[in-house]
């Protein structure tokens, strides 16, 4: 039986990889979101290859991935309006602390929604994979994460 520490470590490694990939996707613009979505999908496929996932597992993993992508895309769609609102707050004759606090609270809530969707995707992928498969994915992530000799 795997220790709690090993399980949490594996989930953390997978989570960091997924969060990094989704964050990169979220930063895209002018065609970049589609490119980043393809890039993330390729990375997921490469990470799953050594785990020998079944077609059924892959379908469930892709569904979790797509729900995370949808949350990021919904957030990305509102960025322009949020920037306009931030600039209006900045350009005002006087800064209204209440409006600034409300603006911040709304953005934090939106970021939490994206983080919750990513966390849910990680949990779903964890639950779909066997312990041996999770280890294979975690090993792949350790060996291939950017900036760490991979």
ZAZAVEX-962928 format. One record per atom (N, C-alpha, C): z, x negated, y; residue number from 1; atom name. Coordinates in Angstrom, 1 decimal. Example, Ala and Ser with C-alpha at 12.3 -4.5 7.8 and 13.67 -1.06 7.14 Angstrom:
! residues 2
c3=7.8	c1=-13.2	c2=-5.7	i=1	at=N .
c3=7.8	c1=-12.3	c2=-4.5	i=1	at=CA .
c3=7.8	c1=-13.2	c2=-3.3	i=1	at=C .
c3=7.1	c1=-12.8	c2=-2.2	i=2	at=N .
c3=7.1	c1=-13.7	c2=-1.1	i=2	at=CA .
c3=7.9	c1=-12.9	c2=0.0	i=2	at=C .
END
This chain:
! residues 150
c3=0.0	c1=-0.8	c2=-1.2	i=1	at=N .
c3=0.0	c1=0.0	c2=0.0	i=1	at=CA .
c3=0.0	c1=-0.9	c2=1.2	i=1	at=C .
c3=-0.8	c1=-0.5	c2=2.2	i=2	at=N .
c3=-0.9	c1=-1.3	c2=3.4	i=2	at=CA .
c3=0.3	c1=-1.0	c2=4.3	i=2	at=C .
c3=0.8	c1=-2.1	c2=5.0	i=3	at=N .
c3=1.9	c1=-1.9	c2=5.8	i=3	at=CA .
c3=1.5	c1=-1.1	c2=7.1	i=3	at=C .
c3=2.5	c1=-0.5	c2=7.7	i=4	at=N .
c3=2.2	c1=0.2	c2=9.0	i=4	at=CA .
c3=1.6	c1=-0.8	c2=10.0	i=4	at=C .
c3=2.0	c1=-2.0	c2=10.0	i=5	at=N .
c3=1.5	c1=-3.0	c2=11.0	i=5	at=CA .
c3=0.0	c1=-3.3	c2=10.7	i=5	at=C .
c3=-0.4	c1=-3.4	c2=9.5	i=6	at=N .
c3=-1.8	c1=-3.6	c2=9.1	i=6	at=CA .
c3=-2.6	c1=-2.5	c2=9.5	i=6	at=C .
c3=-2.2	c1=-1.3	c2=9.2	i=7	at=N .
c3=-2.9	c1=-0.1	c2=9.6	i=7	at=CA .
c3=-3.1	c1=0.0	c2=11.1	i=7	at=C .
c3=-2.0	c1=-0.1	c2=11.8	i=8	at=N .
c3=-2.0	c1=-0.1	c2=13.3	i=8	at=CA .
c3=-2.9	c1=-1.2	c2=13.9	i=8	at=C .
c3=-2.8	c1=-2.3	c2=13.3	i=9	at=N .
c3=-3.7	c1=-3.5	c2=13.7	i=9	at=CA .
c3=-5.1	c1=-3.2	c2=13.5	i=9	at=C .
c3=-5.5	c1=-2.6	c2=12.4	i=10	at=N .
c3=-6.9	c1=-2.3	c2=12.1	i=10	at=CA .
c3=-7.4	c1=-1.2	c2=13.1	i=10	at=C .
c3=-6.6	c1=-0.2	c2=13.3	i=11	at=N .
c3=-6.9	c1=0.9	c2=14.2	i=11	at=CA .
c3=-7.1	c1=0.3	c2=15.6	i=11	at=C .
c3=-6.2	c1=-0.6	c2=16.0	i=12	at=N .
c3=-6.3	c1=-1.2	c2=17.3	i=12	at=CA .
c3=-7.5	c1=-2.0	c2=17.5	i=12	at=C .
c3=-7.9	c1=-2.7	c2=16.5	i=13	at=N .
c3=-9.1	c1=-3.5	c2=16.6	i=13	at=CA .
c3=-10.4	c1=-2.6	c2=16.7	i=13	at=C .
c3=-10.4	c1=-1.6	c2=15.9	i=14	at=N .
c3=-11.5	c1=-0.7	c2=15.9	i=14	at=CA .
c3=-11.5	c1=0.1	c2=17.3	i=14	at=C .
c3=-10.3	c1=0.4	c2=17.7	i=15	at=N .
c3=-10.2	c1=1.1	c2=19.0	i=15	at=CA .
c3=-10.7	c1=0.3	c2=20.2	i=15	at=C .
c3=-10.3	c1=-1.0	c2=20.2	i=16	at=N .
c3=-10.7	c1=-1.8	c2=21.3	i=16	at=CA .
c3=-12.3	c1=-1.9	c2=21.3	i=16	at=C .
c3=-12.8	c1=-2.1	c2=20.1	i=17	at=N .
c3=-14.3	c1=-2.2	c2=20.0	i=17	at=CA .
c3=-15.0	c1=-0.9	c2=20.5	i=17	at=C .
c3=-14.5	c1=0.3	c2=20.1	i=18	at=N .
c3=-15.0	c1=1.5	c2=20.5	i=18	at=CA .
c3=-14.8	c1=1.8	c2=22.0	i=18	at=C .
c3=-13.6	c1=1.5	c2=22.5	i=19	at=N .
c3=-13.3	c1=1.7	c2=23.9	i=19	at=CA .
c3=-14.2	c1=0.8	c2=24.7	i=19	at=C .
c3=-14.4	c1=-0.4	c2=24.4	i=20	at=N .
c3=-15.2	c1=-1.4	c2=25.1	i=20	at=CA .
c3=-16.6	c1=-0.8	c2=25.1	i=20	at=C .
c3=-17.1	c1=-0.4	c2=24.0	i=21	at=N .
c3=-18.5	c1=0.1	c2=23.9	i=21	at=CA .
c3=-18.7	c1=1.4	c2=24.8	i=21	at=C .
c3=-17.7	c1=2.3	c2=24.7	i=22	at=N .
c3=-17.8	c1=3.5	c2=25.4	i=22	at=CA .
c3=-17.7	c1=3.2	c2=26.9	i=22	at=C .
c3=-16.8	c1=2.3	c2=27.3	i=23	at=N .
c3=-16.7	c1=2.0	c2=28.7	i=23	at=CA .
c3=-17.9	c1=1.4	c2=29.2	i=23	at=C .
c3=-18.6	c1=0.5	c2=28.5	i=24	at=N .
c3=-19.9	c1=0.0	c2=28.9	i=24	at=CA .
c3=-20.9	c1=1.1	c2=29.1	i=24	at=C .
c3=-20.9	c1=2.1	c2=28.1	i=25	at=N .
c3=-21.8	c1=3.2	c2=28.2	i=25	at=CA .
c3=-21.5	c1=4.0	c2=29.5	i=25	at=C .
c3=-20.2	c1=4.2	c2=29.8	i=26	at=N .
c3=-19.9	c1=4.9	c2=31.0	i=26	at=CA .
c3=-20.3	c1=4.3	c2=32.3	i=26	at=C .
c3=-20.5	c1=3.0	c2=32.3	i=27	at=N .
c3=-20.8	c1=2.3	c2=33.5	i=27	at=CA .
c3=-22.3	c1=2.3	c2=33.8	i=27	at=C .
c3=-23.1	c1=2.8	c2=32.8	i=28	at=N .
c3=-24.5	c1=2.8	c2=33.0	i=28	at=CA .
c3=-25.0	c1=3.8	c2=34.0	i=28	at=C .
c3=-26.3	c1=3.5	c2=34.5	i=29	at=N .
c3=-26.9	c1=4.4	c2=35.5	i=29	at=CA .
c3=-28.4	c1=4.1	c2=35.4	i=29	at=C .
c3=-29.2	c1=5.1	c2=35.8	i=30	at=N .
c3=-30.7	c1=5.0	c2=35.9	i=30	at=CA .
c3=-31.3	c1=4.6	c2=34.5	i=30	at=C .
c3=-31.0	c1=5.3	c2=33.5	i=31	at=N .
c3=-31.6	c1=5.0	c2=32.2	i=31	at=CA .
c3=-30.7	c1=4.1	c2=31.3	i=31	at=C .
c3=-29.7	c1=3.5	c2=31.9	i=32	at=N .
c3=-28.8	c1=2.7	c2=31.2	i=32	at=CA .
c3=-27.9	c1=3.5	c2=30.2	i=32	at=C .
c3=-27.5	c1=4.7	c2=30.5	i=33	at=N .
c3=-26.7	c1=5.4	c2=29.5	i=33	at=CA .
c3=-27.4	c1=5.5	c2=28.1	i=33	at=C .
c3=-28.7	c1=5.8	c2=28.1	i=34	at=N .
c3=-29.4	c1=6.0	c2=26.9	i=34	at=CA .
c3=-29.4	c1=4.6	c2=26.2	i=34	at=C .
c3=-29.7	c1=3.6	c2=26.9	i=35	at=N .
c3=-29.7	c1=2.2	c2=26.3	i=35	at=CA .
c3=-28.3	c1=1.9	c2=25.8	i=35	at=C .
c3=-27.3	c1=2.2	c2=26.5	i=36	at=N .
c3=-25.9	c1=1.8	c2=26.0	i=36	at=CA .
c3=-25.6	c1=2.7	c2=24.8	i=36	at=C .
c3=-26.0	c1=3.9	c2=24.8	i=37	at=N .
c3=-25.7	c1=4.8	c2=23.6	i=37	at=CA .
c3=-26.4	c1=4.2	c2=22.4	i=37	at=C .
c3=-27.7	c1=3.7	c2=22.6	i=38	at=N .
c3=-28.3	c1=3.1	c2=21.4	i=38	at=CA .
c3=-27.6	c1=1.8	c2=21.0	i=38	at=C .
c3=-27.2	c1=1.0	c2=22.0	i=39	at=N .
c3=-26.5	c1=-0.2	c2=21.7	i=39	at=CA .
c3=-25.2	c1=0.0	c2=20.9	i=39	at=C .
c3=-24.4	c1=1.0	c2=21.4	i=40	at=N .
c3=-23.2	c1=1.3	c2=20.7	i=40	at=CA .
c3=-23.4	c1=1.9	c2=19.3	i=40	at=C .
c3=-24.5	c1=2.7	c2=19.2	i=41	at=N .
c3=-24.8	c1=3.2	c2=17.9	i=41	at=CA .
c3=-25.2	c1=2.1	c2=16.9	i=41	at=C .
c3=-25.9	c1=1.1	c2=17.4	i=42	at=N .
c3=-26.3	c1=0.0	c2=16.5	i=42	at=CA .
c3=-25.0	c1=-0.8	c2=16.1	i=42	at=C .
c3=-24.2	c1=-1.0	c2=17.1	i=43	at=N .
c3=-22.9	c1=-1.8	c2=16.8	i=43	at=CA .
c3=-22.1	c1=-1.0	c2=15.8	i=43	at=C .
c3=-22.0	c1=0.3	c2=15.9	i=44	at=N .
c3=-21.3	c1=1.1	c2=14.9	i=44	at=CA .
c3=-21.9	c1=0.9	c2=13.5	i=44	at=C .
c3=-23.2	c1=1.1	c2=13.5	i=45	at=N .
c3=-23.9	c1=0.9	c2=12.2	i=45	at=CA .
c3=-23.7	c1=-0.5	c2=11.6	i=45	at=C .
c3=-23.7	c1=-1.5	c2=12.4	i=46	at=N .
c3=-23.5	c1=-2.9	c2=11.9	i=46	at=CA .
c3=-22.0	c1=-3.0	c2=11.4	i=46	at=C .
c3=-21.1	c1=-2.4	c2=12.1	i=47	at=N .
c3=-19.7	c1=-2.5	c2=11.7	i=47	at=CA .
c3=-19.4	c1=-1.7	c2=10.4	i=47	at=C .
c3=-20.2	c1=-0.6	c2=10.2	i=48	at=N .
c3=-20.0	c1=0.2	c2=9.0	i=48	at=CA .
c3=-20.7	c1=-0.4	c2=7.8	i=48	at=C .
c3=-21.7	c1=-1.3	c2=8.0	i=49	at=N .
c3=-22.5	c1=-1.8	c2=6.9	i=49	at=CA .
c3=-21.7	c1=-2.5	c2=5.8	i=49	at=C .
c3=-20.7	c1=-3.4	c2=6.1	i=50	at=N .
c3=-19.9	c1=-4.0	c2=5.1	i=50	at=CA .
c3=-19.0	c1=-3.0	c2=4.4	i=50	at=C .
c3=-18.7	c1=-1.9	c2=5.0	i=51	at=N .
c3=-17.8	c1=-0.9	c2=4.4	i=51	at=CA .
c3=-18.5	c1=0.0	c2=3.4	i=51	at=C .
c3=-19.8	c1=-0.1	c2=3.3	i=52	at=N .
c3=-20.6	c1=0.7	c2=2.3	i=52	at=CA .
c3=-20.1	c1=2.2	c2=2.4	i=52	at=C .
c3=-20.3	c1=2.8	c2=3.6	i=53	at=N .
c3=-19.9	c1=4.2	c2=3.8	i=53	at=CA .
c3=-20.9	c1=5.1	c2=3.1	i=53	at=C .
c3=-20.4	c1=6.2	c2=2.7	i=54	at=N .
c3=-21.3	c1=7.2	c2=2.0	i=54	at=CA .
c3=-22.1	c1=8.0	c2=3.1	i=54	at=C .
c3=-23.1	c1=8.6	c2=2.8	i=55	at=N .
c3=-23.8	c1=9.5	c2=3.8	i=55	at=CA .
c3=-22.9	c1=10.5	c2=4.4	i=55	at=C .
c3=-22.0	c1=11.1	c2=3.6	i=56	at=N .
c3=-21.1	c1=12.1	c2=4.1	i=56	at=CA .
c3=-20.2	c1=11.5	c2=5.1	i=56	at=C .
c3=-19.7	c1=10.3	c2=4.8	i=57	at=N .
c3=-18.8	c1=9.6	c2=5.8	i=57	at=CA .
c3=-19.5	c1=9.3	c2=7.1	i=57	at=C .
c3=-20.7	c1=8.8	c2=6.9	i=58	at=N .
c3=-21.5	c1=8.4	c2=8.1	i=58	at=CA .
c3=-21.8	c1=9.7	c2=9.0	i=58	at=C .
c3=-22.0	c1=10.8	c2=8.4	i=59	at=N .
c3=-22.2	c1=12.0	c2=9.1	i=59	at=CA .
c3=-21.0	c1=12.4	c2=9.9	i=59	at=C .
c3=-19.8	c1=12.3	c2=9.3	i=60	at=N .
c3=-18.6	c1=12.6	c2=10.0	i=60	at=CA .
c3=-18.3	c1=11.6	c2=11.1	i=60	at=C .
c3=-18.6	c1=10.3	c2=10.9	i=61	at=N .
c3=-18.4	c1=9.2	c2=11.9	i=61	at=CA .
c3=-19.3	c1=9.5	c2=13.1	i=61	at=C .
c3=-20.6	c1=9.8	c2=12.8	i=62	at=N .
c3=-21.5	c1=10.0	c2=13.9	i=62	at=CA .
c3=-21.1	c1=11.3	c2=14.7	i=62	at=C .
c3=-20.5	c1=12.3	c2=14.1	i=63	at=N .
c3=-20.1	c1=13.4	c2=14.8	i=63	at=CA .
c3=-18.9	c1=13.0	c2=15.7	i=63	at=C .
c3=-18.0	c1=12.2	c2=15.3	i=64	at=N .
c3=-16.9	c1=11.7	c2=16.1	i=64	at=CA .
c3=-17.5	c1=10.9	c2=17.3	i=64	at=C .
c3=-18.4	c1=10.0	c2=17.0	i=65	at=N .
c3=-19.1	c1=9.2	c2=18.0	i=65	at=CA .
c3=-19.7	c1=10.1	c2=19.0	i=65	at=C .
c3=-20.4	c1=11.1	c2=18.6	i=66	at=N .
c3=-21.2	c1=12.0	c2=19.5	i=66	at=CA .
c3=-20.2	c1=12.8	c2=20.4	i=66	at=C .
c3=-19.1	c1=13.2	c2=19.9	i=67	at=N .
c3=-18.1	c1=13.9	c2=20.7	i=67	at=CA .
c3=-17.5	c1=12.9	c2=21.8	i=67	at=C .
c3=-17.3	c1=11.6	c2=21.4	i=68	at=N .
c3=-16.8	c1=10.7	c2=22.4	i=68	at=CA .
c3=-17.9	c1=10.4	c2=23.5	i=68	at=C .
c3=-19.2	c1=10.3	c2=23.0	i=69	at=N .
c3=-20.3	c1=10.1	c2=24.0	i=69	at=CA .
c3=-20.4	c1=11.3	c2=24.9	i=69	at=C .
c3=-20.2	c1=12.5	c2=24.4	i=70	at=N .
c3=-20.3	c1=13.7	c2=25.3	i=70	at=CA .
c3=-19.2	c1=13.7	c2=26.3	i=70	at=C .
c3=-18.0	c1=13.3	c2=26.0	i=71	at=N .
c3=-16.9	c1=13.2	c2=27.0	i=71	at=CA .
c3=-17.2	c1=12.2	c2=28.0	i=71	at=C .
c3=-17.7	c1=11.1	c2=27.6	i=72	at=N .
c3=-18.1	c1=10.0	c2=28.6	i=72	at=CA .
c3=-19.2	c1=10.5	c2=29.5	i=72	at=C .
c3=-20.2	c1=11.2	c2=28.9	i=73	at=N .
c3=-21.3	c1=11.6	c2=29.7	i=73	at=CA .
c3=-20.9	c1=12.7	c2=30.7	i=73	at=C .
c3=-20.0	c1=13.6	c2=30.3	i=74	at=N .
c3=-19.5	c1=14.6	c2=31.2	i=74	at=CA .
c3=-18.8	c1=14.0	c2=32.4	i=74	at=C .
c3=-18.0	c1=12.9	c2=32.1	i=75	at=N .
c3=-17.4	c1=12.2	c2=33.2	i=75	at=CA .
c3=-18.4	c1=11.5	c2=34.1	i=75	at=C .
c3=-19.4	c1=10.9	c2=33.5	i=76	at=N .
c3=-20.4	c1=10.2	c2=34.3	i=76	at=CA .
c3=-21.2	c1=11.1	c2=35.2	i=76	at=C .
c3=-21.4	c1=12.3	c2=34.8	i=77	at=N .
c3=-22.2	c1=13.3	c2=35.6	i=77	at=CA .
c3=-21.5	c1=13.6	c2=36.9	i=77	at=C .
c3=-20.2	c1=13.5	c2=36.9	i=78	at=N .
c3=-19.4	c1=13.9	c2=38.2	i=78	at=CA .
c3=-19.2	c1=12.7	c2=39.1	i=78	at=C .
c3=-19.6	c1=11.5	c2=38.7	i=79	at=N .
c3=-19.3	c1=10.4	c2=39.6	i=79	at=CA .
c3=-19.8	c1=10.5	c2=41.0	i=79	at=C .
c3=-21.0	c1=10.9	c2=41.2	i=80	at=N .
c3=-21.6	c1=11.0	c2=42.5	i=80	at=CA .
c3=-20.8	c1=12.0	c2=43.4	i=80	at=C .
c3=-20.4	c1=13.1	c2=42.9	i=81	at=N .
c3=-19.6	c1=14.0	c2=43.7	i=81	at=CA .
c3=-18.3	c1=13.4	c2=44.0	i=81	at=C .
c3=-17.7	c1=12.7	c2=43.1	i=82	at=N .
c3=-16.4	c1=12.1	c2=43.4	i=82	at=CA .
c3=-16.5	c1=11.0	c2=44.4	i=82	at=C .
c3=-17.6	c1=10.3	c2=44.4	i=83	at=N .
c3=-17.8	c1=9.2	c2=45.4	i=83	at=CA .
c3=-17.9	c1=9.9	c2=46.8	i=83	at=C .
c3=-18.7	c1=11.0	c2=46.9	i=84	at=N .
c3=-18.8	c1=11.7	c2=48.1	i=84	at=CA .
c3=-17.5	c1=12.2	c2=48.6	i=84	at=C .
c3=-16.7	c1=12.7	c2=47.7	i=85	at=N .
c3=-15.3	c1=13.2	c2=48.1	i=85	at=CA .
c3=-14.5	c1=12.0	c2=48.6	i=85	at=C .
c3=-14.5	c1=10.9	c2=47.9	i=86	at=N .
c3=-13.7	c1=9.7	c2=48.3	i=86	at=CA .
c3=-14.2	c1=9.2	c2=49.7	i=86	at=C .
c3=-15.5	c1=9.2	c2=49.9	i=87	at=N .
c3=-15.9	c1=8.7	c2=51.2	i=87	at=CA .
c3=-15.6	c1=9.6	c2=52.3	i=87	at=C .
c3=-15.6	c1=10.9	c2=52.0	i=88	at=N .
c3=-15.1	c1=11.9	c2=53.0	i=88	at=CA .
c3=-13.7	c1=11.7	c2=53.4	i=88	at=C .
c3=-12.8	c1=11.4	c2=52.4	i=89	at=N .
c3=-11.4	c1=11.2	c2=52.6	i=89	at=CA .
c3=-11.3	c1=9.9	c2=53.5	i=89	at=C .
c3=-12.1	c1=8.9	c2=53.2	i=90	at=N .
c3=-12.0	c1=7.6	c2=53.9	i=90	at=CA .
c3=-12.5	c1=7.8	c2=55.4	i=90	at=C .
c3=-13.5	c1=8.6	c2=55.6	i=91	at=N .
c3=-14.1	c1=8.7	c2=56.9	i=91	at=CA .
c3=-13.4	c1=9.6	c2=57.8	i=91	at=C .
c3=-12.4	c1=10.4	c2=57.3	i=92	at=N .
c3=-11.7	c1=11.3	c2=58.2	i=92	at=CA .
c3=-10.9	c1=10.5	c2=59.3	i=92	at=C .
c3=-10.6	c1=11.2	c2=60.3	i=93	at=N .
c3=-9.9	c1=10.6	c2=61.5	i=93	at=CA .
c3=-8.5	c1=10.1	c2=61.0	i=93	at=C .
c3=-7.9	c1=10.8	c2=60.1	i=94	at=N .
c3=-6.6	c1=10.4	c2=59.6	i=94	at=CA .
c3=-6.6	c1=10.7	c2=58.1	i=94	at=C .
c3=-6.0	c1=9.7	c2=57.4	i=95	at=N .
c3=-5.9	c1=9.9	c2=55.9	i=95	at=CA .
c3=-4.8	c1=11.0	c2=55.6	i=95	at=C .
c3=-5.2	c1=11.9	c2=54.8	i=96	at=N .
c3=-4.3	c1=13.0	c2=54.4	i=96	at=CA .
c3=-3.7	c1=12.6	c2=53.1	i=96	at=C .
c3=-2.5	c1=12.2	c2=53.1	i=97	at=N .
c3=-1.8	c1=11.7	c2=51.8	i=97	at=CA .
c3=-1.9	c1=12.7	c2=50.7	i=97	at=C .
c3=-1.7	c1=14.0	c2=51.1	i=98	at=N .
c3=-1.8	c1=15.1	c2=50.1	i=98	at=CA .
c3=-3.1	c1=15.2	c2=49.4	i=98	at=C .
c3=-4.2	c1=15.1	c2=50.2	i=99	at=N .
c3=-5.5	c1=15.2	c2=49.6	i=99	at=CA .
c3=-5.8	c1=13.9	c2=48.8	i=99	at=C .
c3=-5.4	c1=12.8	c2=49.2	i=100	at=N .
c3=-5.5	c1=11.5	c2=48.5	i=100	at=CA .
c3=-4.8	c1=11.6	c2=47.1	i=100	at=C .
c3=-3.6	c1=12.1	c2=47.1	i=101	at=N .
c3=-2.8	c1=12.3	c2=45.9	i=101	at=CA .
c3=-3.5	c1=13.3	c2=45.0	i=101	at=C .
c3=-4.0	c1=14.4	c2=45.5	i=102	at=N .
c3=-4.7	c1=15.4	c2=44.7	i=102	at=CA .
c3=-6.0	c1=14.7	c2=44.1	i=102	at=C .
c3=-6.7	c1=14.0	c2=44.9	i=103	at=N .
c3=-7.9	c1=13.4	c2=44.4	i=103	at=CA .
c3=-7.6	c1=12.4	c2=43.3	i=103	at=C .
c3=-6.6	c1=11.6	c2=43.5	i=104	at=N .
c3=-6.2	c1=10.6	c2=42.5	i=104	at=CA .
c3=-5.7	c1=11.3	c2=41.2	i=104	at=C .
c3=-4.9	c1=12.4	c2=41.3	i=105	at=N .
c3=-4.4	c1=13.1	c2=40.1	i=105	at=CA .
c3=-5.6	c1=13.7	c2=39.3	i=105	at=C .
c3=-6.6	c1=14.2	c2=40.0	i=106	at=N .
c3=-7.8	c1=14.8	c2=39.4	i=106	at=CA .
c3=-8.5	c1=13.7	c2=38.6	i=106	at=C .
c3=-8.7	c1=12.6	c2=39.2	i=107	at=N .
c3=-9.5	c1=11.5	c2=38.6	i=107	at=CA .
c3=-8.7	c1=11.0	c2=37.4	i=107	at=C .
c3=-7.4	c1=10.8	c2=37.5	i=108	at=N .
c3=-6.6	c1=10.4	c2=36.4	i=108	at=CA .
c3=-6.6	c1=11.4	c2=35.2	i=108	at=C .
c3=-6.6	c1=12.7	c2=35.5	i=109	at=N .
c3=-6.8	c1=13.7	c2=34.5	i=109	at=CA .
c3=-8.1	c1=13.6	c2=33.8	i=109	at=C .
c3=-9.2	c1=13.3	c2=34.5	i=110	at=N .
c3=-10.5	c1=13.2	c2=33.9	i=110	at=CA .
c3=-10.5	c1=11.9	c2=33.0	i=110	at=C .
c3=-9.9	c1=10.8	c2=33.5	i=111	at=N .
c3=-9.9	c1=9.6	c2=32.7	i=111	at=CA .
c3=-9.1	c1=9.8	c2=31.4	i=111	at=C .
c3=-8.0	c1=10.6	c2=31.5	i=112	at=N .
c3=-7.2	c1=10.9	c2=30.3	i=112	at=CA .
c3=-8.0	c1=11.7	c2=29.3	i=112	at=C .
c3=-8.9	c1=12.6	c2=29.8	i=113	at=N .
c3=-9.7	c1=13.4	c2=28.9	i=113	at=CA .
c3=-10.7	c1=12.5	c2=28.1	i=113	at=C .
c3=-11.2	c1=11.5	c2=28.8	i=114	at=N .
c3=-12.1	c1=10.6	c2=28.1	i=114	at=CA .
c3=-11.4	c1=9.8	c2=27.1	i=114	at=C .
c3=-10.2	c1=9.3	c2=27.6	i=115	at=N .
c3=-9.4	c1=8.5	c2=26.7	i=115	at=CA .
c3=-8.9	c1=9.3	c2=25.5	i=115	at=C .
c3=-8.6	c1=10.5	c2=25.7	i=116	at=N .
c3=-8.2	c1=11.4	c2=24.6	i=116	at=CA .
c3=-9.4	c1=11.6	c2=23.6	i=116	at=C .
c3=-10.6	c1=11.8	c2=24.1	i=117	at=N .
c3=-11.7	c1=12.0	c2=23.2	i=117	at=CA .
c3=-12.0	c1=10.7	c2=22.4	i=117	at=C .
c3=-11.8	c1=9.5	c2=23.0	i=118	at=N .
c3=-12.0	c1=8.3	c2=22.3	i=118	at=CA .
c3=-10.9	c1=8.1	c2=21.3	i=118	at=C .
c3=-9.7	c1=8.4	c2=21.6	i=119	at=N .
c3=-8.6	c1=8.3	c2=20.7	i=119	at=CA .
c3=-8.8	c1=9.2	c2=19.5	i=119	at=C .
c3=-9.3	c1=10.4	c2=19.8	i=120	at=N .
c3=-9.5	c1=11.4	c2=18.7	i=120	at=CA .
c3=-10.6	c1=10.9	c2=17.8	i=120	at=C .
c3=-11.7	c1=10.3	c2=18.4	i=121	at=N .
c3=-12.8	c1=9.7	c2=17.6	i=121	at=CA .
c3=-12.2	c1=8.6	c2=16.7	i=121	at=C .
c3=-11.4	c1=7.8	c2=17.2	i=122	at=N .
c3=-10.8	c1=6.7	c2=16.4	i=122	at=CA .
c3=-10.0	c1=7.2	c2=15.2	i=122	at=C .
c3=-9.2	c1=8.3	c2=15.5	i=123	at=N .
c3=-8.4	c1=8.9	c2=14.5	i=123	at=CA .
c3=-9.3	c1=9.5	c2=13.4	i=123	at=C .
c3=-10.3	c1=10.2	c2=13.8	i=124	at=N .
c3=-11.2	c1=10.8	c2=12.9	i=124	at=CA .
c3=-11.9	c1=9.8	c2=12.0	i=124	at=C .
c3=-12.4	c1=8.7	c2=12.6	i=125	at=N .
c3=-13.0	c1=7.6	c2=11.8	i=125	at=CA .
c3=-12.0	c1=7.0	c2=10.8	i=125	at=C .
c3=-10.8	c1=6.8	c2=11.3	i=126	at=N .
c3=-9.8	c1=6.2	c2=10.4	i=126	at=CA .
c3=-9.6	c1=7.1	c2=9.2	i=126	at=C .
c3=-9.5	c1=8.4	c2=9.5	i=127	at=N .
c3=-9.2	c1=9.4	c2=8.4	i=127	at=CA .
c3=-10.4	c1=9.5	c2=7.4	i=127	at=C .
c3=-11.6	c1=9.2	c2=7.9	i=128	at=N .
c3=-12.8	c1=9.3	c2=7.0	i=128	at=CA .
c3=-12.9	c1=8.1	c2=6.1	i=128	at=C .
c3=-12.5	c1=7.0	c2=6.5	i=129	at=N .
c3=-12.6	c1=5.8	c2=5.8	i=129	at=CA .
c3=-11.5	c1=5.5	c2=4.8	i=129	at=C .
c3=-11.7	c1=4.8	c2=3.7	i=130	at=N .
c3=-10.7	c1=4.4	c2=2.8	i=130	at=CA .
c3=-10.0	c1=3.2	c2=3.4	i=130	at=C .
c3=-8.8	c1=2.8	c2=2.9	i=131	at=N .
c3=-8.2	c1=1.6	c2=3.4	i=131	at=CA .
c3=-9.1	c1=0.3	c2=3.2	i=131	at=C .
c3=-9.8	c1=0.2	c2=2.1	i=132	at=N .
c3=-10.7	c1=-0.9	c2=1.9	i=132	at=CA .
c3=-11.9	c1=-0.9	c2=2.9	i=132	at=C .
c3=-12.4	c1=0.3	c2=3.2	i=133	at=N .
c3=-13.4	c1=0.4	c2=4.2	i=133	at=CA .
c3=-12.9	c1=0.1	c2=5.6	i=133	at=C .
c3=-11.7	c1=0.5	c2=5.9	i=134	at=N .
c3=-11.2	c1=0.2	c2=7.2	i=134	at=CA .
c3=-11.0	c1=-1.3	c2=7.4	i=134	at=C .
c3=-10.6	c1=-2.0	c2=6.3	i=135	at=N .
c3=-10.4	c1=-3.4	c2=6.4	i=135	at=CA .
c3=-11.7	c1=-4.1	c2=6.6	i=135	at=C .
c3=-12.8	c1=-3.6	c2=5.9	i=136	at=N .
c3=-14.1	c1=-4.2	c2=6.1	i=136	at=CA .
c3=-14.6	c1=-4.0	c2=7.5	i=136	at=C .
c3=-14.4	c1=-2.9	c2=8.1	i=137	at=N .
c3=-14.8	c1=-2.6	c2=9.5	i=137	at=CA .
c3=-14.0	c1=-3.5	c2=10.4	i=137	at=C .
c3=-12.7	c1=-3.6	c2=10.2	i=138	at=N .
c3=-11.8	c1=-4.4	c2=11.1	i=138	at=CA .
c3=-12.2	c1=-5.9	c2=11.0	i=138	at=C .
c3=-12.5	c1=-6.3	c2=9.8	i=139	at=N .
c3=-13.0	c1=-7.7	c2=9.6	i=139	at=CA .
c3=-14.3	c1=-8.0	c2=10.3	i=139	at=C .
c3=-15.2	c1=-7.0	c2=10.3	i=140	at=N .
c3=-16.5	c1=-7.2	c2=11.0	i=140	at=CA .
c3=-16.2	c1=-7.2	c2=12.5	i=140	at=C .
c3=-15.3	c1=-6.4	c2=13.0	i=141	at=N .
c3=-15.0	c1=-6.4	c2=14.4	i=141	at=CA .
c3=-14.4	c1=-7.7	c2=14.8	i=141	at=C .
c3=-13.5	c1=-8.2	c2=14.1	i=142	at=N .
c3=-12.8	c1=-9.5	c2=14.4	i=142	at=CA .
c3=-13.9	c1=-10.6	c2=14.4	i=142	at=C .
c3=-14.8	c1=-10.6	c2=13.5	i=143	at=N .
c3=-15.8	c1=-11.6	c2=13.4	i=143	at=CA .
c3=-16.9	c1=-11.5	c2=14.5	i=143	at=C .
c3=-17.1	c1=-10.3	c2=15.1	i=144	at=N .
c3=-18.3	c1=-10.1	c2=15.9	i=144	at=CA .
c3=-17.9	c1=-9.6	c2=17.4	i=144	at=C .
c3=-16.7	c1=-9.6	c2=17.7	i=145	at=N .
c3=-16.4	c1=-9.1	c2=19.1	i=145	at=CA .
c3=-16.8	c1=-10.2	c2=20.1	i=145	at=C .
c3=-17.4	c1=-9.7	c2=21.1	i=146	at=N .
c3=-17.9	c1=-10.7	c2=22.1	i=146	at=CA .
c3=-16.8	c1=-11.5	c2=22.8	i=146	at=C .
c3=-17.2	c1=-12.8	c2=23.0	i=147	at=N .
c3=-16.2	c1=-13.7	c2=23.7	i=147	at=CA .
c3=-15.1	c1=-14.3	c2=22.8	i=147	at=C .
c3=-15.2	c1=-14.0	c2=21.5	i=148	at=N .
c3=-14.2	c1=-14.6	c2=20.6	i=148	at=CA .
c3=-14.8	c1=-15.3	c2=19.5	i=148	at=C .
c3=-15.8	c1=-16.1	c2=19.8	i=149	at=N .
c3=-16.4	c1=-16.9	c2=18.7	i=149	at=CA .
c3=-17.3	c1=-16.2	c2=17.7	i=149	at=C .
c3=-17.5	c1=-14.9	c2=17.9	i=150	at=N .
c3=-18.3	c1=-14.1	c2=17.0	i=150	at=CA .
c3=-19.7	c1=-14.1	c2=17.2	i=150	at=C .
END
